[in-house]
């Protein structure tokens, strides 16, 4: 996929053309762009609908390739335990009530 330049990504985002796109179209486009071309909140909501599961923000930084593989049908959905285990031990805080 052709990568948009910084200027093109900003122009695309500001054009709001993505507002007419389906969740699948948003994910299929944004997931393979190096720059954000749609607001992150829109992309995040769309990918949760497309993958049919909660996608936690740390996954984007710690398991982006896994998200892509899941989207492409190459790997199954991770379990909640798998998602928690992505967090480095020195960053993990568990709060119980």
ZIJO-V519693 format. One record per helix or strand of 3 or more residues. SS is the DSSP state (H for helix, E for strand). FROM is the first residue (numbers start at 0). TO is the last residue. If there is no record, write none. Layout:
ss=SS from=FROM to=TO
ss=SS from=FROM to=TO
This chain:
ss=H from=5 to=14
ss=H from=16 to=19
ss=H from=22 to=29
ss=H from=39 to=50
ss=H from=56 to=61
ss=H from=63 to=70
ss=H from=79 to=84
ss=H from=88 to=90
